[in-house]
Amino acid sequence: MILRAATTAATLLATASLAAQAQARPMTPEDVAKLESVGTIAVSPDGSRVAYTTASLPDVTEGEDNGSTSLRLSMAYGPNNAREFLPDDISASSIAFSPDGRMVSFVWADEDEDRAVWGIPVDGGAQRKLAAVDGADVRAYAWAPDGSRIWLLAGAEEDTAREKEAKAGFNAIVYEEEARLNRLFAANIGGEVDADPRAVTIPGYVSAFRVAPDGRTAVVDSAPTPQIDDAYTSKRAHVLDLTNGRVLRVIETPGKLGDIEVSPDGRQLSMIAGVDMNDPADTTLHLVDVASGQYRALNAGAPEAAVDAAWLADGRLAAVIHKGAESALRIYNADGSVAEEHEGGDLLLSSLETGGGTIAVEASSARHPTELFVWESGAFQRWTTHNPWLSEIDFGNQRTMTFTARDGQEVEGVLIEPVGGVPRGGAPLILDVHGGPEAHESDGWNTSYSGPGQVAAGQGYAVFLPNYRGSTGYGTAFSKQHTGNYTDPEFTDLVDAKRALVEAGIADADRVGVTGGSYGGYATAWSSTALSDEFAAGVMFVGISNQISKFGTTDIPYEMYNVHSGKWPWDDWQGMLEVSPIYHVDKANTPLLILHGEEDTRVSPSQSYELYRSMKVRKPDVPVRLVLYPGEGHGNQQAAARYDYNLRMMRWFDTYLKTGDRDAEMPSPRPTLEIAEDEG
């Protein structure tokens, strides 16, 4: 049965006071730079409290030193009843409760030390180191069920000879031939840190593990090498005997592997995985019999995506399910039948954890980033409130919208209207295209450093986030429409979305732009070249411009073949060239801003160089700019690089899209930074 959540007004909305409404203002890039959100959560064994981390970046707009995301540990005891548990300079990741619930453990690196497992008592006291591996960072850990030891997944052993060579200048890198495999150890827990934890043999490159309730076995995720392509195509779950490292059985799933959880009795696994090697994403929930290794799908073929799962103490399984742009909490019986389902309503559920009968979820909405909620009394009760200043923001209305593509396919997306509503004649429209394409947009929080969202809405733009063909959330058949069909129908869906929004009076046909990263960057490059007549401005991030050279420079060639191209470049050189934006530069009349991380291994920066150079030489009168971010990979991690990106994106759209003038003079190459003066 389906139960609709009677969500309270406090859960749905952070209602602004009348005074705040009178002083409402649009969102700015400076606001995006200081957003906080709930990072990860852990529920105590008795379900009475929830530990969580708050994720934030240094606020470079206020003069804070540049850096990446930090995580502050807090403890919540109920709605609006939480307190921080650690000093601000401790960034705590991988949080968990000890089996007796008396301690919260986390991973942290103190000053110049390696990352180790630390713990802090829940009833007061200072943090202390619990377990470590000399000379290596702890990557993951798990408590033994009786609390007597902690299992540690640590990095490879130090290679002193290699380090000596590097110091002497012999620092050449042998590509893909210097694999560094993780190691597993068992550390006893006591008054002192175990100085000599016991090593356990593990198969291949282990990236995650869970200890079974009996404490004698574990389920490990293992691939042949650390290469990301192996993680996508060859990672499998192994049942491991922790006493001797012997692999008892391998769960022979055929495709991508996602979240795995062990049932309370140890007899079953829940496993989110692909249904076959050509399935673009791990979105199908399976139950696995541990003794035999046999598995069965619970929601195969359904127009949805399983996102996360966790077992309840009574043997039932709770799962977050995304249905298109919406979400639900579904609870399965131990036999795989559905016990109950609760719609997220205005909330977008993203993950969950359980303990002592308590179900805690992370969820966002159109008006707030991720917060902590607990399912109780038939509703999702909000336990945390970050970013209280969002009550000052004048938001554009957000809703889902469905249109019919040219071949009759129904396609959904999320629409953010301009603040104050759509003007007569339509608004300038930004299509914000997600990557993958094995991903999907949801009706939750949709503003980020690379997503214009409410910043654009506050400046008079409409924003549409399309779940074009290839997206997840609508079933495997929908996502597989992308395989072997580069650009069509996936990118014709973008044109059809534009035309539907124009027909609805939302968009001005002459002022429609496009942005996106990775595969969304490919969509932007294609829209700015082959489909240039349709789009007035483009902002491309870590995108693809040449499908032939991309194959030779990416770290996912087999994944590309299995779920994207369906063929090798040499199977059809001309066909692969014709689905490459560089082939269509002669049609380009769209001002294009290209941004890329210099250290990107997924989509090489050479992809951006190729498109930039082709446009500069073949279309010298069309505005084009290439911006590189040193030290960044496939997505910006540093606060300054994110803020810089947001400023450049909005200024490019203001110059070319809002005005509709494709011939406008390019903006200054330097962003106008709003940075507080350094008083030191």
Secondary structure, DSSP 8 states (H G I E B T S, - for coil): -EEE----HHHH-----HHHHHT-B---HHHHHT--EEEEEEE-TTSS-EEEEEEE---GGGT------EEEEEEEEETTEEEE-S-TT---EEEEE-TTSSEEEEEE--TTS--EEEEEETTS---EEEE-BTTB-EEEEEE-TTSSEEEEEE-----HHHHHHHHTT-----TT------EEEEEE-SSS--SS-EEE---SEEEEEEE-TTSSEEEEEEESSS-HHHHHHT-EEEEEETTT--EEEEE---S-EEEEEE-TTSSEEEEEE-SSTT-SS--EEEEEETTT--EEESSTT-SSEEEEEEE-TTS-EEEEEEETTEEEEEEE-TTS-EEEEEE-TT-EEEEEEEETTEEEEEEEETTEEEEEEEEETTEEEE-----GGGGGB----EEEEEEE-TTS-EEEEEEE--TT---TT-EEEEEEE-SSSS----SS----SS--HHHHHHTT-EEEEE--TT-SSS-HHHHGGGTT-TTTTTTHHHHHHHHHHHHTTSEEEEEEEEEEETHHHHHHHHHHHTTGGG-SEEEEES--S-HHHHHHH-S-HHHIIIIIISS-GGG-HHHHHHTSGGGGGGG--S-EEEEEETT-SSS-THHHHHHHHHHHHH-TTS-EEEEEETT--SS--SHHHHHHHHHHHHHHHHHHTTT--TT-----SS----------
